[in-house]
Amino acid sequence: MKNRFNALLACLIIPATFTGCSQTKENTEAQTAPPPDPHYIYYIHPVREGFITEPTTDEVNKVGAHFEYLKKLTAEGTVLLAGPSTDPPYTGIVLLKAKDREAAEAIMNQDPAVRGGVFRARLSPIDLSLIGELEPTPQ
């Protein structure tokens, strides 16, 4: 019985060695390489407490520019979804694709409402496990 096991083991190990089944540097690098389009999410929060109920003219203008910026990025395929929560603390989210974290940070930091100090923002990578069909709320 032991000889049959050794023969079976040899049949499995020896061909694997010669057929390239062993781990190579290329295989290891492919397994650790990031996906081609990593996804990121940035969370935005109003900086000023009264922003939701009594926005200033400047805040309204910067949020309008923020919306146009995100519409443009959505049309380009960079932003996958964006929107605010309607309950306190009124967190907004922007889900996007970027080649790396630095590119995602640049997109977030170029957001007119973030750059203009209306929203503070925090970026995080995200693994998308499930994606359903979404229909945006009519504006």
SULNORSUL-V538885 format. One record per residue. PHI is phi in degrees with one decimal (NA if undefined). PSI is psi as a letter, one per 30 degrees, with the letter a starting at -180 (999 if undefined). D_CENTER is the distance of its C-alpha to the mean C-alpha in Angstrom with 1 decimal. Layout:
# SULNORSUL-V538885
<<PHI/PSI/D_CENTER> <PHI/PSI/D_CENTER>>
This chain:
# SULNORSUL-V538885
<<NA/e/54.3> <-62.6/e/52.9> <-65.8/e/53.7> <-63.7/e/51.9> <-64.5/e/48.7> <-62.6/e/49.0> <-64.9/e/49.5> <-63.7/e/46.5> <-61.3/e/44.4> <-63.6/e/45.8> <-66.0/f/44.9> <-84.9/e/41.3> <-79.0/e/40.8> <-63.2/e/43.0> <-62.9/e/41.5> <-63.0/e/38.0> <-66.2/e/39.0> <-85.8/f/40.5> <-100.3/g/38.0> <83.2/g/34.9> <-78.2/f/33.5> <-74.8/l/33.2> <-68.6/k/30.1> <-110.1/l/29.9> <-59.8/e/28.0> <-63.3/e/26.3> <-62.0/e/25.3> <-63.2/e/24.0> <-64.8/e/21.9> <-64.1/e/20.5> <-72.9/f/19.5> <-100.2/f/17.8> <-69.6/k/16.0> <-68.3/l/12.3> <-62.0/l/11.1> <-61.6/e/11.9> <-128.5/i/8.6> <-60.8/l/5.8> <-109.2/k/2.3> <-135.3/l/1.8> <-130.1/k/4.7> <-119.5/k/8.0> <-100.7/k/11.2> <-123.7/k/14.4> <-134.7/k/17.9> <-59.4/k/21.2> <-76.8/e/23.2> <-98.2/k/26.5> <-59.4/e/27.7> <-85.5/g/29.7> <-56.4/e/27.0> <-68.1/e/26.6> <-89.1/f/30.3> <-140.0/i/31.7> <-70.3/k/29.4> <-79.6/l/31.2> <-60.3/e/31.6> <-61.7/e/29.5> <-63.6/e/26.6> <-60.0/e/27.0> <-64.4/e/27.0> <-69.5/e/23.8> <-69.9/e/22.0> <-62.4/e/23.4> <-66.8/e/22.1> <-59.4/e/18.6> <-63.6/e/18.8> <-64.7/e/20.2> <-60.3/e/17.5> <-68.8/e/14.7> <-61.0/e/17.1> <-62.6/e/17.5> <-66.5/e/13.8> <-67.5/e/13.7> <-61.9/e/16.9> <-79.5/f/15.6> <90.9/g/12.7> <-81.0/e/10.0> <-89.3/k/9.3> <-94.2/e/9.1> <-163.0/l/10.5> <-157.0/k/11.9> <169.6/l/14.8> <-96.5/l/16.9> <-78.3/l/18.4> <-105.1/g/22.2> <-117.1/l/23.5> <-56.1/k/23.7> <-91.3/g/21.9> <60.0/h/20.3> <-74.8/k/16.7> <-102.9/l/14.5> <-129.7/k/10.8> <-132.9/j/8.7> <-100.8/k/5.7> <-142.8/l/5.1> <-105.4/k/5.6> <-153.0/l/7.3> <-68.2/f/9.9> <-163.2/l/9.4> <-62.3/e/9.0> <-61.7/e/12.1> <-66.1/e/11.1> <-65.0/e/8.1> <-63.1/e/10.8> <-63.3/e/13.3> <-60.9/e/11.7> <-62.2/e/11.5> <-71.9/f/15.0> <-86.7/f/16.4> <-59.3/k/15.8> <-56.5/e/19.6> <-77.3/f/19.6> <-75.4/e/17.7> <-60.1/e/19.9> <-84.2/f/22.9> <81.8/g/22.7> <-78.8/e/22.4> <-119.4/k/19.0> <-96.4/k/17.8> <-132.8/l/14.1> <-138.2/k/12.0> <-102.9/k/8.6> <-147.7/k/7.0> <-68.5/l/4.9> <-140.9/k/4.6> <-95.9/j/7.0> <-83.0/j/7.8> <-92.8/e/11.6> <-137.0/k/13.1> <-135.3/k/12.8> <-104.0/l/15.9> <-80.5/k/17.4> <-120.1/k/16.8> <-119.0/k/19.4> <-68.4/l/18.8> <-69.6/k/21.5> <-59.6/k/24.2> <-97.0/999/24.4>>
